[in-house]
Structures are given as structure tokens and as C-alpha cells.
């Protein structure tokens, strides 16, 4: 079995985020981590590898420094790493990103594709399902448990306070929840082996069946109108009262005014 895991290097929001003048994230200027939902998806793939002897390939789109997240994935146990990087791919929204990744995956043999539910720098949860649409394969989102049964994948899909059990014939794409599992740590031996392996680097010329009109900032139908690192709140109004009853009456009046009560 061959599994492709899509991972993303995202800003470590604890260190603050930075923006370029055009409103896109300045990824080169920020500390980064592997996207948490993607890491859970990777762990799911590695557990399937442990159980069935699958080959796990991780793929990411980003700046050359995104090689770091591929090395981390291989140190955890992934077999191969592919970096898709090219200046013309910069500034992509979810549509252009999914077109790019699908174009890269068309070069690969796969039975299962696993992505995270969503990335913490966008929170759209769109890229995984869009990839499946471009590739023409079924998708099961919000996976909280994954099993393989012959040529089929059986997934518990989170749904409010319960879950659905869905079965799909492979090839199939699954989007994983961060709560799916507890990702393993890198091992010293795994780190050593990861840096002995070569990372495959692909650019625009390596993408299959993708038009230039669907790539990068120019191929993105959504544009950022305004971006800010923090939402700054005003000082607000201050009031003083002589008695608790006056304060309670004032608050009640405000809530009625706003139709809260």
C-alpha cells in the first residue's frame, strides 16, 4: 500500500505573525512548525505503515525552508519527501494550492491520501476536499479513526456529538482531525537517517494537468483585502455608580438596548 501525506509548514503563532505589503504572510520571517492536524494525519499513516508495511510519502508546497518539515516527517518514519517550490506558486489561496498539490500527486502512485482537516494559518478546511475533487477520488473528512479492510478504508467521521462510520474504496482521500491520535516523537536514529535521504524538489514544470491560470497569486480567486497581526480593541467606556442597584439597572438597560434580553 502506498500512502501520500500532505503536510504544511505553518507559522508558530506563539512567536507572532508577520505580513508582506500585499497582505500575504511573510513566511520567511517567522518561526514555523508542522501543522498540527497534518501531524496527526502523518501519525495515522505511520501506524498503517507499522500494521501493513505501507510506503509513506510526504509532500509539501512552500518556500525552500519547508524542507525542514519534510525532514521532521522522515525522522518520524516517513519514507520519502517531496517539496514543491517555485516563485510562480507564491501567494496561492486554497484553490491554487489544491491545484498545485493535485498536479504534483498525479506523478505518484497512491492508494490513500491523508491531509489535515485544516491549517492553523488559514482555518479554511478546503484544501483536502479540493484535492480530491481535482483528482476525481472520494473524500472522507473529519476522520477520528481509520481502518483498512481489503481494498477499502473504513473511517469514523466526527459529527457533532457522535460519529458516522463510512466505507470507501481506495484510492481515497481522508482529512484528519488533530484529535485523531498522539503523534510520535522523532528518534535520534530517525533524525540521522532523515538527513541522509534526498528530498525530491519539484517546480512548476513538474506539475501535471494544471493550467498557469490556476496557480499562484494570479490564479487565486480570493484575495486578502486587509490583514493584521492582532485585533486591537479600544479602551471602551467607563462608568461609576453610587450603589450596586444603579450598576445592575444600567447593565440591564444596556442588554435590553442590544436586544440581548
N, C-alpha and C positions, 0 to 999 in steps of 0.2 A: 504493500500500500504506500502511496505517495501523498504526502500532506504538504500543502503550501500554507504558511502562516504569514499574514500581512501585519507588520508591526510599524510603529511610528515613534520617532524621537520627538518628544514634546517638551515645552518649557517647564522647568521646575518652578511652579508658581510661588513657592516659598521664597525664591530669590528675586521675585518681581519680574514683570514682563516689560519688553521694550518694543516700540513700533517704529517703522520706517515712515517717511513723509507721506507715502501713498496709503497709509493705514494698515498695511500688512505687517505681520510680526517680523521683527528683526531677530531671526533665529540664531544668527551667528554671534549675537551679542549676549545670549542668555545661557544660563546653566540648563542642562537637559537631563531627562530621564526617559526610560521606556514607558510608553503609555500603559497605565495600569490594566485596563481591560484587555489590551493586546498581550500583556504578560500572562494574564490568566488563560488566554487563548493558546499561547505558546505552551504553557504548562499542560493544558489539555492534550495538545499534540504530542508532547513528550511522554505523557502517560500512555497514549495509544501506541507510541513507538516502543515503550517498555513492554507492553502487552502483546503487540502483534508484529513487532520488528519493522515498523514503518520507517520510511525515509522522510525526514523533515527538512524542508527548505524555507528559510525566512527571507522575506523580501520587503524592502522599504524604499520609499521615494523621499528624497531630501537633498540637502547640501552634502558635500563630500564628508563632513564631520559625522554624518549619520552612520558612517561605517562603525562608529563606536557601539551603537545599539545592536548592530549585527554581530559584532564580536561578543557582546554580552550574551546574546541569544545562543551563539555557538558554544560559549563557555557553560551555558546551562544544559546543552546537549543537542542542539540543532546540528544537522549535518552540513548544510550549505547556506551561504548568504549571498543575496543579490541586492546591489544598490543601484537604484535608478536615479540618475542625476544628470541634469542638463540645464543650462541657463534658460532655455526656452520653456521649461516646465515650471519656472518660478511663479509664485503668486496665484497658483491654482486654487479654485474653490472645490467643493465636493464633486461637482460634475467633471471638471477637468482632471481632478485627482483620480477618480474612479476610472476614467477613460485611460489614463496613463498606466495605472496598475493592471487593468484588464489587458491592455496592449502588451505589457511585459509577461503576464501569466500565459498568454497564448503561445509563448515559446516553450512552455513547460508541459510535462505530463503530470496529471494530478488526479487523485480520487476525491480528495477533500480539501477545501479551502477554509481556513479559520481566520476570522478577523475579530478585533474587539468590537463591542457594541458601539462605542463612540470614543472620541479622543477628548482629553480634558482641555485642549486648547480651542475646541470648536463646539463640542457637545451637540452635534447635529444628528448622529446615528444614521447618516445617509450613505456613507461611502461603501460599507459592506454590501447592503442590498443593491446599490447601483452597480457594483462589480458583477454581482450575479446576473443582473439584467443584461449587461453588456455581453457576458459570456453565454447567456442563454441556459443557465442552470438553476435549479431550485434553491431557495434560501430558507433557512430557519433561523430566526433572530431570537435574542434574549435567552440563550442557552444557559441552563443552570446544571445540566448533566448531559453527558454524551456517551453513547454506547455504539459499538459496531456489531452488526448481525449479518454475516454474509456480505452481500453487495449493498446492504442498506445501512443507514445511520439512523439511530433512534435517539431523539433529543427530548429532554424535559424543557419546555419553553415557559419561562416565567410569565404569569398572567395575574395581575393584581395580587390577591391573597391565596392563589392556588397556581397550578401549572397545567399546561397541555402536554400530552405525550404525542409527538409527531414522528412519522417514519418517512424517510425519503431515500430513493435510490441514488447512489453515487454515480457521477460526480455531483457534489452538493456544496453549498457554502453555508457556514454557520457563523453567527456573530455571538461572541461570548461575553457574559457578564463578569465583572470583576470579582463577584462573589462565587464564581464557579468553583474556585479552588484556592489553595495557598501555594503560590509559585515557589519552586525550589530555589536554593541559592546556587551561585556559581561555585565550582570547586577549584582548588589550586591547579589540579591536573587539567581540568576543563579550560581554565584560563590559558594555561600554557599551550594546550592543543589548539585553542581558538586562534591564537596569534601565529600559529604555524600554517594555518589554512589560508588560501587565497579567497578574497572577496571578488565575486563577479560584478563588474561595473557595466551597466548598460546606459545608453543615451537615447536621444530621440530616434536615431536610425534603427534602434533595436526593437522599437515598438511595432507590433503587428496590427494591421487593420484599424489604424487610428488617423483621422484627418487632423491637419495642423489647426484647423478652425476650432477644435475641441481641446486644445492644450494650453496650459499656462494661463497667465493673467488675461490675455486677449481672448482665450477660449472659455473664459468663466462667465456665465450669465449673471452671476451675482457679484456685486461689488460692495466694498466696505465704504459706507458714507462717512462714518466717523468712528474713531477708536480712542480709548482712554485706558490708562493702566489702573485707575481707580475711579469709582464714582464718588465724587466729593459732595458731601451734604452741607447745607447751610447751617448757620448757628441756631436757627429756629427762634421762636418767640418765648419769652419768659414772663410768667405771671406770679404775682404774690397774693395771698389771701389771708384774711384775719382768722378764719375758722375752717375746720375740716369740712363743715357743711357747705360753705361757699365754694371750696375747691371741688367737692363732689358735684355740686349743681352745675358748675362751669363745665366740667368734663362731660357730664350727661348731656348738656346742651350742645357741645361740640359733636358728640357722637350722633345726636339726633339730626344735627345740621348736615352731617355727611351721610345720613341715611344708614348708619351702622346699626342703630336701634330705633 
